[in-house]
Amino acid sequence: MEEIAENGESIASMLYGANETINLGSMRYTIFCKKLATNNKYILPEVLPPSSDATKWHSLRVYHQVQTWKELDLNAEEWG
């Protein structure tokens, strides 16, 4: 499960333009600070990358869904 979560976070980082070594949380904070410096309006959470926890649970749900399509029976309560 940890490997799936780590790989999901790496993929999410790359989707937002970072290399895989940057922590998603610090990237989220950096983007928030840049938007705060350039905007004088409220910053919507939708314009920021997802948090590490959100990405972890999303990755586990995706893994569970793929395994279900492959007809492998996993306990849904353990996979987000």
OpenMM code with the backbone's topology and positions (N, CA, C; nanometers):
from openmm import Vec3, app, unit

residues = "MET GLU GLU ILE ALA GLU ASN GLY GLU SER ILE ALA SER MET LEU TYR GLY ALA ASN GLU THR ILE ASN LEU GLY SER MET ARG TYR THR ILE PHE CYS LYS LYS LEU ALA THR ASN ASN LYS TYR ILE LEU PRO GLU VAL LEU PRO PRO SER SER ASP ALA THR LYS TRP HIS SER LEU ARG VAL TYR HIS GLN VAL GLN THR TRP LYS GLU LEU ASP LEU ASN ALA GLU GLU TRP GLY".split()
positions = [
    Vec3(0.0819, -0.1198, 0.0000),
    Vec3(0.0000, 0.0000, 0.0000),
    Vec3(0.0864, 0.1263, 0.0000),
    Vec3(0.1957, 0.1228, 0.0746),
    Vec3(0.2825, 0.2407, 0.0805),
    Vec3(0.3462, 0.2690, -0.0555),
    Vec3(0.3846, 0.1630, -0.1256),
    Vec3(0.4452, 0.1812, -0.2576),
    Vec3(0.3455, 0.2436, -0.3551),
    Vec3(0.2216, 0.2012, -0.3490),
    Vec3(0.1171, 0.2587, -0.4352),
    Vec3(0.0974, 0.4057, -0.4026),
    Vec3(0.0933, 0.4393, -0.2735),
    Vec3(0.0754, 0.5784, -0.2311),
    Vec3(0.1927, 0.6649, -0.2750),
    Vec3(0.3148, 0.6145, -0.2607),
    Vec3(0.4337, 0.6906, -0.3012),
    Vec3(0.4362, 0.7134, -0.4523),
    Vec3(0.4045, 0.6100, -0.5281),
    Vec3(0.4017, 0.6248, -0.6738),
    Vec3(0.2910, 0.7200, -0.7183),
    Vec3(0.1769, 0.7147, -0.6510),
    Vec3(0.0682, 0.8071, -0.6824),
    Vec3(0.1082, 0.9506, -0.6572),
    Vec3(0.1813, 0.9749, -0.5489),
    Vec3(0.2269, 1.1107, -0.5189),
    Vec3(0.3303, 1.1567, -0.6213),
    Vec3(0.4181, 1.0677, -0.6635),
    Vec3(0.5169, 1.1027, -0.7666),
    Vec3(0.4489, 1.1396, -0.8975),
    Vec3(0.3490, 1.0631, -0.9361),
    Vec3(0.2764, 1.0912, -1.0603),
    Vec3(0.2026, 1.2236, -1.0504),
    Vec3(0.1383, 1.2490, -0.9369),
    Vec3(0.0671, 1.3757, -0.9192),
    Vec3(0.1640, 1.4940, -0.9258),
    Vec3(0.2824, 1.4800, -0.8666),
    Vec3(0.3829, 1.5867, -0.8731),
    Vec3(0.4223, 1.6157, -1.0165),
    Vec3(0.4452, 1.5095, -1.0925),
    Vec3(0.4846, 1.5276, -1.2325),
    Vec3(0.3726, 1.5903, -1.3142),
    Vec3(0.2472, 1.5567, -1.2837),
    Vec3(0.1345, 1.6165, -1.3554),
    Vec3(0.1264, 1.7673, -1.3322),
    Vec3(0.1727, 1.8123, -1.2158),
    Vec3(0.1733, 1.9545, -1.1852),
    Vec3(0.3060, 2.0216, -1.2194),
    Vec3(0.3920, 1.9531, -1.2934),
    Vec3(0.5122, 2.0152, -1.3473),
    Vec3(0.6371, 2.0015, -1.2645),
    Vec3(0.6368, 1.9213, -1.1608),
    Vec3(0.7567, 1.9041, -1.0786),
    Vec3(0.8220, 1.7707, -1.1115),
    Vec3(0.9464, 1.7563, -1.0682),
    Vec3(1.0067, 1.6246, -1.0828),
    Vec3(0.9616, 1.5376, -0.9664),
    Vec3(0.9892, 1.4108, -0.9706),
    Vec3(0.9328, 1.3188, -0.8720),
    Vec3(0.9967, 1.3291, -0.7343),
    Vec3(1.1026, 1.4074, -0.7188),
    Vec3(1.1674, 1.4183, -0.5883),
    Vec3(1.1044, 1.5261, -0.5001),
    Vec3(1.0204, 1.6113, -0.5570),
    Vec3(0.9586, 1.7184, -0.4794),
    Vec3(0.8351, 1.6655, -0.4072),
    Vec3(0.8264, 1.6970, -0.2790),
    Vec3(0.7127, 1.6585, -0.1959),
    Vec3(0.5892, 1.7355, -0.2425),
    Vec3(0.4783, 1.6681, -0.2538),
    Vec3(0.3546, 1.7301, -0.3001),
    Vec3(0.3071, 1.8392, -0.2047),
    Vec3(0.3267, 1.8202, -0.0760),
    Vec3(0.2865, 1.9206, 0.0220),
    Vec3(0.3650, 2.0501, 0.0075),
    Vec3(0.4962, 2.0392, -0.0124),
    Vec3(0.5769, 2.1607, -0.0282),
    Vec3(0.5480, 2.2279, -0.1619),
    Vec3(0.5178, 2.1494, -0.2632),
    Vec3(0.4812, 2.2071, -0.3921),
    Vec3(0.3479, 2.2807, -0.3806),
    Vec3(0.2541, 2.2252, -0.3072),
    Vec3(0.1245, 2.2895, -0.2846),
    Vec3(0.1435, 2.4232, -0.2128),
    Vec3(0.2302, 2.4246, -0.1130),
    Vec3(0.2576, 2.5469, -0.0379),
    Vec3(0.3243, 2.6524, -0.1272),
    Vec3(0.4195, 2.6106, -0.2085),
    Vec3(0.4888, 2.7042, -0.2981),
    Vec3(0.3914, 2.7664, -0.3976),
    Vec3(0.3048, 2.6855, -0.4555),
    Vec3(0.2062, 2.7371, -0.5511),
    Vec3(0.1094, 2.8314, -0.4814),
    Vec3(0.0698, 2.7964, -0.3581),
    Vec3(-0.0189, 2.8836, -0.2811),
    Vec3(0.0474, 3.0202, -0.2576),
    Vec3(0.1741, 3.0193, -0.2182),
    Vec3(0.2452, 3.1456, -0.1933),
    Vec3(0.2569, 3.2295, -0.3202),
    Vec3(0.2846, 3.1664, -0.4337),
    Vec3(0.2937, 3.2405, -0.5606),
    Vec3(0.1597, 3.3030, -0.5972),
    Vec3(0.0525, 3.2270, -0.5798),
    Vec3(-0.0800, 3.2802, -0.6108),
    Vec3(-0.1189, 3.3907, -0.5135),
    Vec3(-0.0794, 3.3764, -0.3887),
    Vec3(-0.1089, 3.4780, -0.2884),
    Vec3(-0.0368, 3.6094, -0.3195),
    Vec3(0.0847, 3.5991, -0.3709),
    Vec3(0.1631, 3.7180, -0.4026),
    Vec3(0.1095, 3.7905, -0.5257),
    Vec3(0.0479, 3.7176, -0.6179),
    Vec3(0.0029, 3.7797, -0.7432),
    Vec3(-0.1460, 3.8122, -0.7448),
    Vec3(-0.2239, 3.7563, -0.6532),
    Vec3(-0.3681, 3.7798, -0.6509),
    Vec3(-0.4067, 3.8646, -0.5311),
    Vec3(-0.5118, 3.9381, -0.5460),
    Vec3(-0.5664, 4.0080, -0.4304),
    Vec3(-0.7081, 3.9590, -0.4016),
    Vec3(-0.7393, 3.8403, -0.4510),
    Vec3(-0.8671, 3.7758, -0.4262),
    Vec3(-0.8435, 3.6500, -0.3437),
    Vec3(-0.9533, 3.5888, -0.3036),
    Vec3(-0.9485, 3.4623, -0.2324),
    Vec3(-0.8947, 3.3539, -0.3254),
    Vec3(-0.8062, 3.2686, -0.2747),
    Vec3(-0.7488, 3.1606, -0.3553),
    Vec3(-0.8319, 3.0345, -0.3326),
    Vec3(-0.8889, 2.9842, -0.4394),
    Vec3(-0.9731, 2.8645, -0.4314),
    Vec3(-0.8859, 2.7395, -0.4183),
    Vec3(-0.9246, 2.6461, -0.3336),
    Vec3(-0.8467, 2.5230, -0.3177),
    Vec3(-0.8378, 2.4405, -0.4462),
    Vec3(-0.9351, 2.4583, -0.5351),
    Vec3(-0.9363, 2.3801, -0.6597),
    Vec3(-0.8186, 2.4126, -0.7513),
    Vec3(-0.7577, 2.5292, -0.7344),
    Vec3(-0.6477, 2.5675, -0.8222),
    Vec3(-0.5130, 2.5188, -0.7695),
    Vec3(-0.5128, 2.4569, -0.6529),
    Vec3(-0.3899, 2.4037, -0.5940),
    Vec3(-0.3797, 2.2540, -0.6209),
    Vec3(-0.2586, 2.2007, -0.6194),
    Vec3(-0.2446, 2.0546, -0.6312),
    Vec3(-0.3108, 1.9868, -0.5115),
    Vec3(-0.3470, 1.8606, -0.5257),
    Vec3(-0.4080, 1.7895, -0.4132),
    Vec3(-0.3071, 1.7690, -0.3005),
    Vec3(-0.3565, 1.7489, -0.1803),
    Vec3(-0.2677, 1.7222, -0.0671),
    Vec3(-0.2120, 1.5798, -0.0776),
    Vec3(-0.1106, 1.5531, 0.0011),
    Vec3(-0.0511, 1.4184, 0.0008),
    Vec3(-0.1515, 1.3131, 0.0454),
    Vec3(-0.2307, 1.3454, 0.1465),
    Vec3(-0.3305, 1.2494, 0.1945),
    Vec3(-0.4378, 1.2225, 0.0900),
    Vec3(-0.4843, 1.3279, 0.0239),
    Vec3(-0.5863, 1.3099, -0.0799),
    Vec3(-0.5321, 1.2242, -0.1934),
    Vec3(-0.4067, 1.2471, -0.2291),
    Vec3(-0.3442, 1.1701, -0.3368),
    Vec3(-0.3258, 1.0243, -0.2959),
    Vec3(-0.2890, 1.0019, -0.1700),
    Vec3(-0.2721, 0.8643, -0.1209),
    Vec3(-0.4020, 0.7856, -0.1338),
    Vec3(-0.5114, 0.8426, -0.0827),
    Vec3(-0.6381, 0.7704, -0.0852),
    Vec3(-0.6914, 0.7552, -0.2269),
    Vec3(-0.6673, 0.8542, -0.3107),
    Vec3(-0.7091, 0.8428, -0.4502),
    Vec3(-0.6327, 0.7293, -0.5186),
    Vec3(-0.5037, 0.7220, -0.4945),
    Vec3(-0.4215, 0.6158, -0.5554),
    Vec3(-0.4680, 0.4779, -0.5112),
    Vec3(-0.5008, 0.4641, -0.3833),
    Vec3(-0.5484, 0.3346, -0.3341),
    Vec3(-0.6837, 0.2969, -0.3955),
    Vec3(-0.7717, 0.3958, -0.4123),
    Vec3(-0.9016, 0.3677, -0.4757),
    Vec3(-0.8832, 0.3276, -0.6220),
    Vec3(-0.7913, 0.3954, -0.6908),
    Vec3(-0.7646, 0.3610, -0.8312),
    Vec3(-0.7101, 0.2195, -0.8413),
    Vec3(-0.6158, 0.1854, -0.7527),
    Vec3(-0.5601, 0.0503, -0.7527),
    Vec3(-0.6700, -0.0536, -0.7292),
    Vec3(-0.7565, -0.0261, -0.6328),
    Vec3(-0.8668, -0.1188, -0.6042),
    Vec3(-0.9576, -0.1341, -0.7254),
    Vec3(-0.9879, -0.0230, -0.7929),
    Vec3(-1.0755, -0.0288, -0.9099),
    Vec3(-1.0134, -0.1117, -1.0220),
    Vec3(-0.8851, -0.0931, -1.0458),
    Vec3(-0.8169, -0.1702, -1.1509),
    Vec3(-0.8170, -0.3185, -1.1158),
    Vec3(-0.7911, -0.3508, -0.9901),
    Vec3(-0.7923, -0.4912, -0.9494),
    Vec3(-0.9317, -0.5519, -0.9625),
    Vec3(-1.0351, -0.4713, -0.9367),
    Vec3(-1.1730, -0.5184, -0.9543),
    Vec3(-1.2002, -0.5486, -1.1008),
    Vec3(-1.1530, -0.4610, -1.1901),
    Vec3(-1.1706, -0.4859, -1.3337),
    Vec3(-1.0983, -0.6127, -1.3770),
    Vec3(-0.9863, -0.6429, -1.3109),
    Vec3(-0.9110, -0.7641, -1.3427),
    Vec3(-0.9685, -0.8864, -1.2706),
    Vec3(-1.0837, -0.8656, -1.2046),
    Vec3(-1.1571, -0.9699, -1.1347),
    Vec3(-1.0809, -1.0290, -1.0167),
    Vec3(-1.0002, -0.9464, -0.9506),
    Vec3(-0.9362, -0.9853, -0.8257),
    Vec3(-1.0167, -0.9241, -0.7121),
    Vec3(-1.0505, -1.0044, -0.6151),
    Vec3(-1.1389, -0.9588, -0.5078),
    Vec3(-1.0564, -0.9059, -0.3905),
    Vec3(-1.0584, -0.7727, -0.3718),
    Vec3(-0.9911, -0.7091, -0.2588),
    Vec3(-1.0964, -0.6481, -0.1675),
    Vec3(-1.0643, -0.6401, -0.0399),
    Vec3(-1.1556, -0.5782, 0.0563),
    Vec3(-1.1566, -0.4269, 0.0322),
    Vec3(-1.2710, -0.3733, -0.0042),
    Vec3(-1.2830, -0.2310, -0.0388),
    Vec3(-1.2546, -0.1409, 0.0805),
    Vec3(-1.2803, -0.1849, 0.2009),
    Vec3(-1.2586, -0.1016, 0.3184),
    Vec3(-1.1103, -0.0765, 0.3446),
    Vec3(-1.0235, -0.1610, 0.2942),
    Vec3(-0.8803, -0.1443, 0.3134),
    Vec3(-0.8158, -0.0577, 0.2050),
    Vec3(-0.8892, -0.0285, 0.0990),
    Vec3(-0.8306, 0.0389, -0.0166),
    Vec3(-0.8916, 0.1755, -0.0416),
    Vec3(-0.9346, 0.2436, 0.0604),
    Vec3(-0.9813, 0.3824, 0.0475),
    Vec3(-1.1222, 0.3945, 0.0011),
] * unit.nanometer
topology = app.Topology()
chain = topology.addChain("A")
for resn in residues:
    res = topology.addResidue(resn, chain)
    for name in ("N", "CA", "C"):
        topology.addAtom(name, app.Element.getBySymbol(name[0]), res)
